[in-house]
Amino acid sequence: MIERAELASLIPHAGLMCLNDTVIEWDRESVTCSTSSHLRAENPLLKNNKLAGLHAIEYCAQAMAVHGGLLAREQGTQLPPGYLAAVRNVELNYAWLDDIKQDLLIDARQLMAQGGSLMYEFEMYFIQDNGKTKGEKVKVATGRATVIQMAEEN
């Protein structure tokens, strides 16, 4: 398990803009992160004290960046800066992330890495525990994303 301070060292987002709290597990192809930052009053993405479901994409993109950072660190390098170039097949099942009181979990799986282009599929979900449906996985968002890494300047 990788805690927040180490996780934050892997991505360009700093302070409160680092949205994920923990890496639960990872391997060469995927990462699973968890967070409760969607419930924090100081979340920088809040507007009128609400956190739109659309922000699930940012949470998932940060999980992808963490995965890239872990892979780069494993090879003794640093993740080059990149940008989210496209998202596809996005399904958002909640209008407001702050309505979800459980921790959010994010799975990101790398589908392709070629040159400076990366493609991931992602899923954000929580585990329902209301007495009736204990342990049921509830999808919040799913989709695919393409990331383009910027060329390093010499």
N, C-alpha and C positions, 0 to 999 in steps of 0.2 A: 504494500500500500504506500502510495506517495501522497504526502500531506501538502497543504496549500502553499507553503513557502517554497518548497522544491518545485512544485507544479508551476508556480508563477515564474520561476527562473527559466522555464523552458519556452515561454511565449512572450511576444512583445507587449502584451497588455499588463499594466501595472496597477497596483493599489486596488481600489474597488472595482475597476473595470475587468479585473481577472475574476470571471464569474463562477468558474468551477472550483470546488473545494478539495476534492480528493481524486486520485487515480486509484480505482479499486483493483484493476488488473489490466495488463497489456501484454501484447506479444508483437511479433513483426508485422502482423496484418491488422490488428485492431486494438482498441482501447475502450475501457469502460470508466467513466467519471461519475461522480456524484456531487450534488450541491444543494444547499438550502438558501442560496443567495437571492432566490426569487421572492423570499419572504422578508428580506431585510429592508428596513426603511431607508437605508442609505444606498440602495442599489441605484447606480447612475443611469440606468435605462428607464426608471420610473417616470411616468408622465401623469400628472394629476393623481398621484399615489396609486397608480395601476401599472401593471407590467403586461404589455400586450403579448398575445400568443406568438406573434410574428418574431419576437425576440428569441424564440426557441432556436431559430437558425443561427444566431450569434453564439448561443451556448454550444451548439453542435460544432460550429466552425472552430471555436476555441478548443474543443475536445480533439478535433482533427489536428490543430496546431500543436497540442500537447503530444499527440502521437508522433508527429514529425520531429518534434524536439527530442523525444525519447530515442527515436531511431538515429538521429544525428549524433546525440550524445554517445550512444553505443559505438559509433564509428569515430569518436574523438573529434567531432566537428560541432558547429552550431547550425541551427536551422536558419536558412536564408529568409529574409523577409518575403512575404507573399501577400496575395490578395484574393479574395473570393471572386472568381470570374463569372460563375453561373451556379444557379440552383435549379434543379429539375424535380418533377414528380413530388413536390412538397405537399404534404397533407398536414394541416393544423387542426387538431381536434378540440382545442380550448381557446376561447377568445382572450382569456386572462390567465397568465401563469401564476399570479399571486392568489388565485382562487384555490390552487392546489396546495394543501397543507403538508403533504408528505415531501420528503427529499425527492429531488428529480435525479434520474439516472440517464446517462447519455452513452450510447454505444456508437462508435464510429469505426467503420471497417474500410480499409483501403482497397479499392478495386483495381487501381492502375497507378503506376508511377513511371513516367517516361520523360526524360529530360527535366524540364522545370514544371511539368504539368502533373497534377495529382488529382485523382478522382476518388471520392469517398461516398459510401452510403451511410446514413445516420438514422438513429431512432432515439427519441426522448420519451421516457415513460416514468411511471411511478408504480410502486407496489401497494395495492389496495389492501387495507386491513380494517374493515368496518364490522367485523364479527360474522357477517354473512359470507363475504368473499375474501377471506384471509389469504394473502399471498398471491392474489390475482394481479397480473401485469396489465396496466392500463396505458395505452399509447397516448402520448401528447402530440408528438410530431414525428414525421418520417420524411425522407427525401434523399436526394443525391446532390453532391456539390463538387464543383471543379475549382481547384486552387492553382494559381499560376505563381511560381516563385520568381522573384526579381533577380536578374543577373547581378552578381556581385561586381562592384566597381573596383578597378585596380588603381 
